[in-house]
């Protein structure tokens, strides 16, 4: 079977690697063009390109997959099936029509829930207790095609978007290899239409989504921090303007360790205990902070943050306003 692989990000790497390890016939790898990275803005290959280069696979990097020239390159490869994992561009019908066995996509959610660019992050942000990986046949919609199979995984209170990403990437790779091992070269695998009435959307994250609103519930803020780990991160402002990313927390939805009733009414208020623990008042309950990352610094334990920046009970965290980038208080 002639397989054309299309992917770009780290999520796609386990799938391509599994096909390589199991010695599938990969006739080409399509990935996004190299992008500038780092302070020097040096052009860097995608994670998928790096793996494909290591194994001397043919690499195609179209700026736009929809244009005639790109489609013609894919036609020349004569794939029996196209496999897609986090490629980054919607495929036109001219590409979907190329392989006789269809275009199979690995999507990290329990479809039709969380269609879109950030299904893992939104599942964690929304406090879901389970998610999964769906193998599906692509159509021209955004994750609207018929579903071949779904496998579920649990989300614990300690999981982050990164830990779930890694679990689903590995699981999707294994299920893809199992499917391809038994796939006919003449027709697509059997699949079931999605119930579009049950669909939910998972749009791409923005920096503003990570701006912590301390007026929200402690558990909701905890989930936001877990779901935005890596990028964009969950950010707040300490004191007169120090931007801080909150990395690791424990929610205490019913706790109230701050006995001063005036402080209790002010979300964002900090309490520092004699044991150098840090609690923050939220709209409901408190959030214990375990790890932070001040601007221009590395990740640090909360005790080092308290000592280094001289935090005291009664200090405040503030929200960074989305548009004007100024401090706002809570009424």
Rosetta silent file (secondary structure, phi, psi, omega in degrees, C-alpha in Angstrom):
SEQUENCE: XXXXXXXXXXXXXXXXXXXXXXXXXXXXXXXXXXXXXXXXXXXXXXXXXXXXXXXXXXXXXXXXXXXXXXXXXXXXXXXXXXXXXXXXXXXXXXXXXXXXXXXXXXXXXXXXXXXXXXXXXXXXXXXXXXXXXXXXXXXXXXXXXXXXXXXXXXXXXXXXXXXXXXXXXXXXXXXXXXXXXXXXXXXXXXXXXXXXXXXXXXXXXXXXXXXXXXXXXXXXXXXXXXXXXXXXXXXXXXXXXXXXXXXXXXXXXXXXXXXXXXXXXXXXXXXXXXXXXXXXXXXXXXXXXXXXXXXXXXXXXXXXXXXXXXXXXXXXXXXXXXXXXXXXXXX
SCORE:     score description
SCORE:     0.000 S_00000001
   1 L     0.000  132.620 -179.572    0.000    0.000    0.000 S_00000001
   2 E   -92.977  117.663 -174.417    1.308    3.440   -0.988 S_00000001
   3 E  -112.378  128.685  171.953    0.878    5.898    1.890 S_00000001
   4 E  -106.362  123.045 -176.310    1.186    9.676    1.670 S_00000001
   5 E  -102.881  133.859  178.347    1.651   11.258    5.101 S_00000001
   6 E  -127.300  115.954 -179.789    0.595   14.838    5.841 S_00000001
   7 E  -168.058  164.175 -176.163    1.524   16.406    9.179 S_00000001
   8 L  -136.798  -53.942 -168.383    3.463   19.221   10.776 S_00000001
   9 L   -85.205  179.506  179.511    3.468   19.524   14.568 S_00000001
  10 H   -57.961  -31.105 -179.600    4.768   17.330   17.397 S_00000001
  11 H   -59.580  -31.628 -176.552    1.374   15.617   17.587 S_00000001
  12 H   -82.642  -15.690 -173.521    1.996   14.040   14.165 S_00000001
  13 H   -62.380  -47.631  179.032    5.489   12.722   14.940 S_00000001
  14 H   -58.472  -35.906 -179.822    4.483    9.478   16.736 S_00000001
  15 H   -65.482  -47.861  178.424    2.168    8.551   13.848 S_00000001
  16 H   -63.433  -41.608 -179.466    4.865    9.013   11.206 S_00000001
  17 H   -63.263  -39.219  179.305    7.409    7.239   13.381 S_00000001
  18 H   -63.431  -39.930  177.999    5.072    4.260   13.882 S_00000001
  19 H   -65.999  -36.931  177.752    4.638    3.917   10.113 S_00000001
  20 H   -66.596  -47.924 -178.119    8.409    4.050    9.668 S_00000001
  21 H   -60.743  -39.994 -179.269    9.063    1.478   12.399 S_00000001
  22 L   -85.464    5.973  171.844    6.470   -0.900   10.954 S_00000001
  23 L    61.487   38.941  170.197    7.992   -0.425    7.483 S_00000001
  24 L   -69.304  156.705 -179.329    4.910    0.860    5.701 S_00000001
  25 E   -84.902   94.442 -178.414    5.488    2.121    2.166 S_00000001
  26 E   -93.641  110.275 -174.667    5.580    5.903    2.674 S_00000001
  27 E   -87.106  -10.716  178.129    5.749    7.523   -0.769 S_00000001
  28 E   179.965  157.614  177.063    5.995   11.075    0.530 S_00000001
  29 E  -126.421  120.454  179.108    5.647   13.399    3.507 S_00000001
  30 E  -103.713  126.466 -178.115    3.785   16.691    3.123 S_00000001
  31 L  -144.603  165.893 -178.251    4.462   19.290    5.813 S_00000001
  32 L   -68.943  154.712  177.068    4.290   23.043    6.284 S_00000001
  33 L   -59.456  155.937  176.486    7.151   25.265    5.044 S_00000001
  34 L   -57.103  143.227 -178.046   10.026   26.035    7.403 S_00000001
  35 E  -121.169  149.302  175.133    9.179   28.853    9.835 S_00000001
  36 E   -69.060  138.078 -179.040   11.375   31.442   11.607 S_00000001
  37 E  -138.537  157.767  174.416   11.949   30.582   15.262 S_00000001
  38 L    73.398  179.608 -177.850   13.774   31.947   18.267 S_00000001
  39 L   -65.984  -31.539  179.632   15.317   35.354   18.826 S_00000001
  40 L   -81.187   -7.290  179.957   17.402   35.057   15.682 S_00000001
  41 L    55.144   37.510  178.726   14.284   34.200   13.625 S_00000001
  42 E   -76.120  138.664  178.470   16.221   31.440   11.904 S_00000001
  43 E   -63.436  130.082 -178.246   14.200   29.225    9.562 S_00000001
  44 E  -129.682  142.507  178.816   13.492   25.909   11.268 S_00000001
  45 L   -73.779  157.891  173.617   11.879   22.720    9.942 S_00000001
  46 L   -68.931  159.093  175.716    8.687   21.317   11.388 S_00000001
  47 H   -55.958  -36.495  178.928    9.046   18.331   13.752 S_00000001
  48 H   -67.297  -42.214  178.526    7.601   16.107   11.016 S_00000001
  49 H   -62.350  -40.034  179.900   10.126   17.346    8.457 S_00000001
  50 H   -59.635  -43.806  179.028   12.964   16.679   10.888 S_00000001
  51 H   -68.013  -42.671  179.953   11.866   13.051   11.302 S_00000001
  52 H   -63.080  -39.063  178.045   11.262   12.581    7.575 S_00000001
  53 H   -63.623  -41.457  179.684   14.715   13.990    6.773 S_00000001
  54 H   -59.079  -30.352 -177.001   16.316   11.604    9.245 S_00000001
  55 L  -108.087   15.090  173.334   14.790    8.672    7.353 S_00000001
  56 L    57.931   37.597  176.530   15.413   10.017    3.832 S_00000001
  57 L   -86.595  151.362  176.895   11.735   10.272    2.952 S_00000001
  58 L   -68.334  131.016 -175.134   10.558   12.472    0.095 S_00000001
  59 E  -117.388  132.442  175.458    9.386   15.808    1.522 S_00000001
  60 E  -121.725  131.075 -177.371    6.885   18.235   -0.024 S_00000001
  61 L  -128.631   75.190 -179.223    6.342   21.673    1.559 S_00000001
  62 L   -76.243  137.358  172.941    3.581   23.579   -0.248 S_00000001
  63 L   -66.407  -38.707  177.605    2.735   27.073    0.926 S_00000001
  64 L  -134.315  118.482 -178.113   -0.827   26.394   -0.201 S_00000001
  65 L   -73.111  -17.074 -173.701   -2.094   22.856   -0.667 S_00000001
  66 L   -79.342  -20.572 -172.969   -5.116   24.110   -2.617 S_00000001
  67 L   -75.385  157.337 -173.403   -3.283   25.409   -5.688 S_00000001
  68 H   -57.375  -42.220 -177.521   -3.052   23.382   -8.891 S_00000001
  69 H   -62.313  -38.895  178.826    0.720   22.896   -8.726 S_00000001
  70 H   -66.242  -43.662 -179.546    0.517   21.362   -5.242 S_00000001
  71 H   -63.035  -39.757 -179.447   -2.263   18.978   -6.249 S_00000001
  72 H   -63.234  -37.732  177.393   -0.319   17.842   -9.312 S_00000001
  73 H   -61.844  -42.513 -179.896    2.690   16.916   -7.156 S_00000001
  74 H   -68.161  -38.364  178.318    0.478   14.729   -4.968 S_00000001
  75 H   -59.832  -38.772 -178.626   -1.166   13.093   -7.983 S_00000001
  76 H   -64.171  -23.365 -179.250    2.233   12.036   -9.293 S_00000001
  77 H   -79.427  -16.252  177.320    2.867   10.063   -6.087 S_00000001
  78 L    50.503   54.251  179.695   -0.196    7.852   -6.745 S_00000001
  79 L   -72.771  144.112  170.819   -1.037    7.199   -3.076 S_00000001
  80 L   -77.786  -32.560 -179.546   -3.537    4.496   -2.151 S_00000001
  81 E  -147.115  147.234  172.183   -4.327    6.383    1.052 S_00000001
  82 E  -112.238  131.837  177.760   -3.475    9.765    2.547 S_00000001
  83 E  -110.656  131.952 -177.823   -2.934   10.012    6.298 S_00000001
  84 E  -123.095  134.114  174.662   -3.316   13.393    8.012 S_00000001
  85 E  -147.039  109.993  177.091   -2.248   14.383   11.529 S_00000001
  86 L    48.882   53.405 -178.626   -2.061   18.037   12.597 S_00000001
  87 L   -77.364  -46.060  175.618   -1.136   19.219    9.102 S_00000001
  88 L   106.845   -1.335  174.396   -2.377   22.778    9.461 S_00000001
  89 L  -135.219  143.604  173.627   -4.240   23.392    6.189 S_00000001
  90 L   -73.431  138.746 -176.921   -7.719   22.373    5.066 S_00000001
  91 L   -91.145  134.810  177.173   -7.590   19.998    2.107 S_00000001
  92 L   -75.795  164.938  179.517   -9.534   20.809   -1.079 S_00000001
  93 H   -60.648  -30.985  179.362  -11.766   18.255   -2.757 S_00000001
  94 H   -62.345  -29.313  175.204   -9.144   17.831   -5.486 S_00000001
  95 H   -83.497  -41.379 -179.879   -6.811   16.335   -2.863 S_00000001
  96 H   -60.017  -28.472 -177.623   -9.524   14.353   -1.077 S_00000001
  97 L   -82.902   -7.086 -173.804  -10.370   12.663   -4.382 S_00000001
  98 L   -68.564  -55.395 -172.128   -6.829   11.424   -5.068 S_00000001
  99 L   -85.584  136.179  178.788   -6.515    8.204   -2.997 S_00000001
 100 L   -65.105  -24.992 -179.144   -8.930    5.286   -3.586 S_00000001
 101 L   -95.225    7.521  175.659   -8.840    4.429    0.131 S_00000001
 102 L    87.094 -179.883  177.985   -9.685    7.954    1.233 S_00000001
 103 E  -113.388  115.159 -175.013   -7.994   10.512    3.463 S_00000001
 104 E  -101.987  127.483 -177.558   -7.722    9.351    7.073 S_00000001
 105 E  -115.023  141.789  172.593   -7.277   11.945    9.812 S_00000001
 106 E   -98.670  115.306 -178.652   -6.207   11.523   13.440 S_00000001
 107 E  -118.698  126.563 -174.282   -8.238   13.958   15.559 S_00000001
 108 L   -85.649   62.422  170.941   -7.590   14.257   19.329 S_00000001
 109 L  -159.610  171.612  173.865  -11.140   14.405   20.651 S_00000001
 110 L   -90.361   89.792 -177.883  -14.274   12.311   20.940 S_00000001
 111 L   -61.822  143.640   12.925  -15.975   13.566   17.799 S_00000001
 112 L   -89.068   10.501  177.167  -18.269   15.358   17.236 S_00000001
 113 L   -74.570  143.700  174.034  -17.158   17.147   20.417 S_00000001
 114 L    58.913   53.643  167.269  -14.285   19.612   20.119 S_00000001
 115 E   -73.156  145.430  175.420  -13.933   20.020   16.394 S_00000001
 116 L   124.767 -166.089 -167.014  -11.249   22.533   15.499 S_00000001
 117 L   -82.123  -22.205 -173.417   -7.658   23.559   16.122 S_00000001
 118 L  -133.598   56.194 -175.869   -7.325   23.132   19.911 S_00000001
 119 H   -66.865  -35.924 -178.786   -9.436   20.162   21.072 S_00000001
 120 H   -67.062  -48.363 -177.253   -7.000   18.980   23.740 S_00000001
 121 H   -61.176  -44.724 -177.301   -6.607   22.378   25.356 S_00000001
 122 H   -69.999  -32.155  176.265  -10.326   23.125   25.458 S_00000001
 123 H   -61.807  -41.121  178.987  -11.169   19.711   26.902 S_00000001
 124 H   -72.277  -45.826  179.264   -8.828   20.433   29.827 S_00000001
 125 H   -56.480  -38.987 -177.548   -9.920   24.075   30.194 S_00000001
 126 L   -82.942    1.464  175.619  -13.560   22.962   30.350 S_00000001
 127 L    74.637   24.493  177.740  -12.824   20.406   33.050 S_00000001
 128 L   -62.208  147.605  178.702  -13.714   17.320   31.013 S_00000001
 129 L   -96.249  -10.835  175.050  -13.046   14.000   32.726 S_00000001
 130 E  -150.768  155.504  172.276  -12.353   12.128   29.494 S_00000001
 131 E  -143.418 -159.348 -179.345  -11.297   12.745   25.927 S_00000001
 132 E  -179.294 -174.109  177.109  -10.067   10.482   23.166 S_00000001
 133 E  -124.963  131.593 -179.966   -8.680   10.047   19.700 S_00000001
 134 E  -112.489  130.096  166.638  -10.879    9.692   16.619 S_00000001
 135 E   -94.341  130.192 -172.875   -9.835    8.210   13.296 S_00000001
 136 E  -143.281  159.561  172.531  -12.004    9.777   10.621 S_00000001
 137 E   -91.481  123.546 -178.434  -12.403   10.211    6.887 S_00000001
 138 L   -71.626  141.696  165.644  -11.760   13.805    5.930 S_00000001
 139 L  -125.229 -166.159 -175.246  -14.254   15.848    3.976 S_00000001
 140 L   -81.420   -6.319  176.254  -14.165   19.561    3.175 S_00000001
 141 L   -81.021  177.151  177.611  -15.597   20.580    6.536 S_00000001
 142 L   -91.298   96.740  178.702  -13.632   21.182    9.715 S_00000001
 143 L    60.632   37.962 -177.591  -13.501   17.735   11.348 S_00000001
 144 L  -104.414   -1.558 -173.727  -16.988   16.894   10.058 S_00000001
 145 L   -72.121  171.081 -179.821  -16.203   13.651    8.213 S_00000001
 146 L   -65.203  145.167 -175.116  -17.398   10.129    9.001 S_00000001
 147 E   -97.277  129.146  178.479  -15.773    8.464   12.011 S_00000001
 148 E   -85.025  -47.522 -178.969  -13.888    5.179   11.624 S_00000001
 149 E  -158.623  156.566  175.866  -13.098    4.563   15.294 S_00000001
 150 E  -135.750  134.634  171.556  -12.886    6.298   18.672 S_00000001
 151 E  -127.537  130.900 -174.055  -10.807    5.348   21.690 S_00000001
 152 E   -97.742  152.573  172.290  -11.278    7.188   24.971 S_00000001
 153 E  -136.508  150.511  178.350   -8.809    8.144   27.710 S_00000001
 154 E   -80.496  155.773  173.549   -9.425    9.667   31.124 S_00000001
 155 L  -117.199  115.288  179.240   -8.320   13.130   32.189 S_00000001
 156 L   -85.604  169.371  179.009   -7.129   13.309   35.798 S_00000001
 157 L   -67.430  -18.932  179.990   -6.999   16.465   37.917 S_00000001
 158 L   -94.188  -12.782  179.628   -3.213   16.448   37.505 S_00000001
 159 L   -65.487  149.501  172.525   -3.220   16.091   33.718 S_00000001
 160 L  -121.000  173.943  175.977   -2.305   19.073   31.578 S_00000001
 161 H   -58.142  -33.623 -178.928   -2.817   19.767   27.905 S_00000001
 162 H   -70.522  -43.509 -179.433    0.744   18.538   27.364 S_00000001
 163 H   -66.691  -38.415  177.532    0.313   15.184   29.126 S_00000001
 164 H   -68.940  -40.352  175.496   -2.962   14.539   27.287 S_00000001
 165 H   -52.497  -48.859 -176.513   -1.349   15.609   23.995 S_00000001
 166 H   -66.654  -40.603  178.707    1.375   12.999   24.452 S_00000001
 167 H   -62.695  -45.789 -176.456   -1.065   10.234   25.415 S_00000001
 168 H   -72.505  -34.239  177.271   -3.337   10.884   22.443 S_00000001
 169 H   -62.512  -44.251  179.414   -0.477   11.264   19.962 S_00000001
 170 H   -68.373  -42.408 -179.692    0.886    7.852   20.944 S_00000001
 171 H   -65.017  -43.755  178.708   -2.553    6.233   21.032 S_00000001
 172 H   -61.172  -38.286  178.728   -3.505    7.684   17.654 S_00000001
 173 H   -62.034  -44.608 -179.232   -0.280    6.401   16.127 S_00000001
 174 H   -66.899  -43.060 -178.749   -0.944    2.847   17.283 S_00000001
 175 H   -68.731  -33.001  176.342   -4.571    2.837   16.167 S_00000001
 176 H   -64.282  -46.754  180.000   -3.603    4.250   12.770 S_00000001
 177 H   -61.966  -40.290  177.240   -1.028    1.513   12.211 S_00000001
 178 H   -60.534  -43.443 -179.076   -3.578   -1.133   13.218 S_00000001
 179 H   -64.318  -47.098 -177.028   -6.080    0.284   10.735 S_00000001
 180 H   -66.266  -29.651  179.750   -3.619    0.491    7.843 S_00000001
 181 H   -63.795  -25.454 -176.620   -2.428   -3.061    8.449 S_00000001
 182 L  -115.534   15.169 -173.830   -5.905   -4.339    7.589 S_00000001
 183 L   -88.043  135.712  173.870   -6.952   -1.767    4.995 S_00000001
 184 L   -69.721  150.003  177.593   -7.996   -2.721    1.490 S_00000001
 185 L   -88.158    5.115 -173.726   -6.168   -0.977   -1.348 S_00000001
 186 L  -112.239  -21.471 -175.385   -9.411   -0.530   -3.266 S_00000001
 187 L  -152.199  158.988  178.589  -11.837    1.320   -0.997 S_00000001
 188 L   -67.439  159.986  174.839  -11.995    3.440    2.171 S_00000001
 189 L   -69.443  158.388  177.787  -12.604    1.815    5.562 S_00000001
 190 L   -67.496  144.785 -176.870  -16.156    1.671    6.878 S_00000001
 191 L  -151.812  158.657 -175.875  -17.163    4.737    8.867 S_00000001
 192 E  -114.516  133.009  177.774  -20.202    6.222   10.603 S_00000001
 193 L   -60.570  145.771  175.943  -21.547    9.759   10.005 S_00000001
 194 L   -76.366  153.990  170.812  -21.240   12.156   12.917 S_00000001
 195 L   -87.183   99.382 -173.429  -24.264   13.567   14.700 S_00000001
 196 H   -66.463  -21.456  178.491  -23.732   17.212   13.807 S_00000001
 197 H   -66.722  -23.204 -178.870  -26.325   18.355   16.353 S_00000001
 198 H   -94.192    3.422 -173.654  -23.942   17.256   19.127 S_00000001
 199 L   -69.835  141.939  169.564  -20.921   19.075   17.699 S_00000001
 200 L  -127.442  161.052 -172.519  -18.893   21.539   19.765 S_00000001
 201 E  -114.441  145.298  178.927  -16.041   23.751   18.591 S_00000001
 202 L  -125.574   81.766 -175.271  -12.461   24.121   19.857 S_00000001
 203 L   -68.565  161.619  177.913  -11.069   27.319   18.315 S_00000001
 204 L   -58.345  139.869  179.741   -7.385   28.187   18.188 S_00000001
 205 L   -73.866  151.052  172.537   -6.089   29.643   21.450 S_00000001
 206 L  -121.641  165.252  177.621   -5.052   33.284   21.755 S_00000001
 207 H   -59.898  -36.413 -176.500   -2.854   34.984   24.347 S_00000001
 208 H   -64.019  -30.339  178.668   -5.910   36.709   25.770 S_00000001
 209 H   -60.514  -31.019 -179.194   -7.536   33.392   26.660 S_00000001
 210 H   -83.406    0.756  178.195   -4.682   32.838   29.104 S_00000001
 211 E   -76.192  113.681 -173.656   -5.252   36.102   31.011 S_00000001
 212 L   -71.179  130.376  172.134   -6.411   34.927   34.436 S_00000001
 213 L  -105.184  105.450 -174.653   -9.596   36.446   35.820 S_00000001
 214 L   -70.407   -6.529  176.507   -9.363   35.903   39.572 S_00000001
 215 L   -77.313  -12.845  179.090  -13.087   36.561   39.878 S_00000001
 216 L   -77.919  168.982  179.428  -13.711   33.095   38.408 S_00000001
 217 E   -63.258  145.101 -179.265  -14.078   29.877   40.427 S_00000001
 218 H   -56.047  -42.001 -179.475  -10.849   28.377   41.818 S_00000001
 219 H   -67.686  -37.568  178.624  -11.375   25.141   39.898 S_00000001
 220 H   -64.282  -40.037  177.833  -12.040   27.002   36.640 S_00000001
 221 H   -67.295  -41.606  176.372   -8.781   28.941   37.006 S_00000001
 222 H   -57.416  -43.926  179.315   -6.936   25.710   37.831 S_00000001
 223 H   -66.903  -37.477  176.214   -8.320   24.130   34.656 S_00000001
 224 H   -60.525  -43.339  179.679   -7.327   27.179   32.596 S_00000001
 225 H   -63.358  -43.775  178.993   -3.766   26.869   33.873 S_00000001
 226 H   -65.869  -35.992 -174.495   -3.649   23.146   33.041 S_00000001
 227 H   -81.326  -19.956 -178.601   -5.170   23.693   29.610 S_00000001
 228 L  -107.853   10.997 -179.778   -2.918   26.536   28.492 S_00000001
 229 L   -56.332  141.901 -176.611    0.376   25.076   29.706 S_00000001
 230 L    89.485  -79.666  175.285    3.145   25.652   27.182 S_00000001
 231 L  -144.909  136.237    1.512    1.295   28.183   25.030 S_00000001
 232 L   -82.862   -6.478 -173.891   -0.140   30.697   25.615 S_00000001
 233 L    82.183  156.280  179.393    0.218   30.006   29.330 S_00000001
 234 E  -100.945  114.846 -170.344   -1.981   31.432   32.088 S_00000001
 235 E  -114.360  150.740  174.553   -0.730   34.914   32.986 S_00000001
 236 E  -143.326  175.938  178.455   -1.426   37.440   35.705 S_00000001
 237 E  -118.773  130.993  176.378    0.104   40.677   36.978 S_00000001
 238 E  -105.120  133.562  173.316    1.722   40.991   40.396 S_00000001
 239 L    61.695 -126.130 -173.150    1.964   44.322   42.150 S_00000001
 240 L   -89.724    5.248  176.065    2.845   47.269   39.934 S_00000001
 241 L   148.629    8.627  178.688    3.332   45.394   36.683 S_00000001
 242 E   -76.957  117.979  177.172    5.324   42.162   36.921 S_00000001
 243 E   -81.344  131.867 -176.016    3.798   39.656   34.503 S_00000001
 244 E  -132.073  131.095  169.823    3.783   36.139   35.935 S_00000001
 245 E   -91.346  132.687  176.547    2.721   32.855   34.380 S_00000001
 246 E   -91.766  122.445 -170.874    1.116   30.462   36.831 S_00000001
 247 E   -99.710  -43.844 -174.326    2.430   26.981   36.081 S_00000001
 248 E  -143.140  136.192 -174.771    1.097   24.591   38.716 S_00000001
 249 E  -144.620  167.548  168.963   -1.728   24.910   41.230 S_00000001
 250 E  -130.215  122.972  178.375   -4.080   23.100   43.590 S_00000001
 251 E   -80.883  142.110  172.914   -7.693   24.341   43.781 S_00000001
 252 E  -126.391   80.862 -170.492   -9.400   24.647   47.157 S_00000001
 253 L   -60.091  -28.338 -174.973  -12.984   25.444   46.096 S_00000001
 254 L  -113.626   -0.891 -178.429  -14.382   25.606   49.641 S_00000001
 255 L   -76.095  152.304  172.891  -11.337   26.720   51.608 S_00000001
 256 L  -148.345   84.526 -176.762  -11.024   30.133   53.155 S_00000001
 257 L   -83.992  -11.314 -178.898   -7.673   30.487   54.889 S_00000001
 258 L   -94.502  111.065 -171.228   -7.799   34.304   54.779 S_00000001
 259 L   -84.981  -21.705  178.652   -9.682   35.396   57.891 S_00000001
 260 L   -66.207  115.015 -174.613   -9.695   39.154   57.190 S_00000001
 261 H   -65.463  -27.882  177.060  -13.187   39.744   55.794 S_00000001
 262 H   -67.432  -41.471  179.152  -12.038   42.740   53.755 S_00000001
 263 H   -68.309  -33.626 -178.933   -9.417   40.641   51.981 S_00000001
 264 H   -59.428  -26.753 -174.679  -11.934   37.861   51.386 S_00000001
 265 L   -86.824   -0.433 -172.928  -13.947   40.169   49.148 S_00000001
 266 L  -116.793   93.493  176.859  -11.072   40.981   46.796 S_00000001
 267 L   -56.002  138.676 -176.263  -10.315   38.297   44.184 S_00000001
 268 L    99.718  -10.310  179.965   -6.609   38.181   43.447 S_00000001
 269 E   -69.417  139.436 -175.539   -5.601   38.829   47.056 S_00000001
 270 E  -101.213  141.791  165.849   -2.572   36.842   48.201 S_00000001
 271 E  -123.188  128.698  175.114   -1.972   35.075   51.490 S_00000001
 272 E  -108.072  122.832 -178.329    1.546   33.910   52.386 S_00000001
 273 L   -87.738  163.931  176.004    1.660   31.352   55.217 S_00000001
 274 L   -59.022  -25.132  178.340    4.508   30.899   57.709 S_00000001
 275 L   -83.506    9.075 -179.601    5.370   27.685   55.809 S_00000001
 276 L    65.231   35.756  170.189    5.948   29.811   52.660 S_00000001
 277 L   -95.916  154.272 -175.607    2.800   28.567   50.960 S_00000001
 278 E  -126.401  124.357  176.661    0.855   30.920   48.711 S_00000001
 279 E  -119.898  147.780  178.923   -2.928   31.093   48.394 S_00000001
 280 E  -126.341  133.167  175.537   -4.966   33.423   46.179 S_00000001
 281 E   -69.824  135.009  175.481   -8.575   34.486   46.722 S_00000001
 282 L  -121.942 -177.007  178.663  -10.826   33.687   43.754 S_00000001
 283 L   -61.116  -29.041  174.382  -14.476   34.271   42.991 S_00000001
 284 E  -149.501  115.665 -178.407  -15.209   31.055   44.861 S_00000001
 285 L    82.882 -169.740 -178.378  -12.618   29.337   47.020 S_00000001
 286 E  -128.397  157.796  177.640   -8.860   29.735   46.897 S_00000001
 287 E  -119.014  121.604  175.432   -6.089   28.631   44.587 S_00000001
 288 E   -86.590  127.788 -178.185   -2.830   27.359   46.021 S_00000001
 289 E   -95.768  129.756 -179.917    0.117   28.286   43.805 S_00000001
 290 E  -109.040  -39.760 -179.215    2.955   25.750   43.512 S_00000001
 291 E  -139.204  144.509  178.139    5.043   26.935   40.549 S_00000001
 292 E  -138.982  169.361  173.687    5.319   30.216   38.650 S_00000001
 293 E  -140.079   97.238  175.995    7.368   31.810   35.889 S_00000001
 294 E   -65.425  155.104  179.824    8.006   35.554   36.212 S_00000001
 295 L   -53.729  134.830  178.728    8.678   37.463   32.995 S_00000001
 296 L    70.970    3.248 -179.677   12.210   36.822   31.617 S_00000001
 297 L  -114.101  169.195  174.875   12.818   34.134   34.268 S_00000001
 298 L   -85.073  175.034  176.847   12.610   30.364   34.342 S_00000001
 299 L   -66.082  136.386 -179.638   10.003   28.275   36.127 S_00000001
 300 E  -137.436  154.984  174.831   10.456   28.436   39.896 S_00000001
 301 E   -69.909  153.476 -172.393    8.935   26.927   43.009 S_00000001
 302 H   -64.661  -31.404  178.056    6.581   29.228   44.866 S_00000001
 303 H   -61.688  -40.066  177.420    8.887   29.505   47.895 S_00000001
 304 H   -67.616  -35.621  177.729   11.623   30.965   45.711 S_00000001
 305 H   -65.651  -44.637  178.861    9.106   33.360   44.174 S_00000001
 306 H   -59.724  -46.739 -177.626    7.946   34.517   47.606 S_00000001
 307 H   -69.726  -42.787 -174.751   11.508   35.091   48.779 S_00000001
 308 H   -71.127  -30.246 -176.954   12.813   36.635   45.564 S_00000001
 309 H  -114.649    8.093  171.333    9.968   39.103   45.107 S_00000001
 310 L    56.937   47.826  178.906    9.129   39.658   48.797 S_00000001
 311 L   -68.567  143.917  179.108    5.468   38.668   48.573 S_00000001
 312 L  -135.346  153.862  173.839    3.321   39.460   51.600 S_00000001
 313 L   -56.976  133.581 -177.596   -0.216   38.696   52.694 S_00000001
 314 L   100.485  -16.168  173.003   -2.518   41.350   51.274 S_00000001
 315 L   -64.519  167.942 -174.455   -0.570   41.781   48.038 S_00000001
 316 E  -130.049  145.895  160.731   -2.560   41.382   44.847 S_00000001
 317 E   -99.655  140.706  179.817   -2.574   39.604   41.542 S_00000001
 318 E  -122.042  162.238  176.290   -4.378   41.566   38.816 S_00000001
 319 E   -88.006  139.058  173.579   -5.804   40.722   35.439 S_00000001
 320 E   -85.637  113.916 -176.296   -4.035   41.927   32.313 S_00000001
 321 L   -62.771  140.748 -170.987   -6.752   43.601   30.273 S_00000001
 322 L   -58.646  -45.048 -167.726   -7.091   42.041   26.850 S_00000001
 323 L  -101.838  -42.095 -173.666   -6.821   45.054   24.580 S_00000001
 324 L   -94.310   -3.321  176.742   -5.198   47.984   26.355 S_00000001
 325 L    52.963   46.565  176.938   -2.628   45.916   28.277 S_00000001
 326 L  -126.711  166.531 -179.609   -3.206   47.765   31.518 S_00000001
 327 E   -77.512  138.586  173.622   -4.029   46.655   35.031 S_00000001
 328 E  -127.736  145.330  179.088   -7.668   46.358   35.972 S_00000001
 329 L   -97.074  178.788  179.089   -9.123   45.799   39.395 S_00000001
 330 L  -114.170  138.572  178.043  -12.243   43.884   40.377 S_00000001
 331 L   -88.949    0.000    0.000  -15.390   45.483   41.656 S_00000001
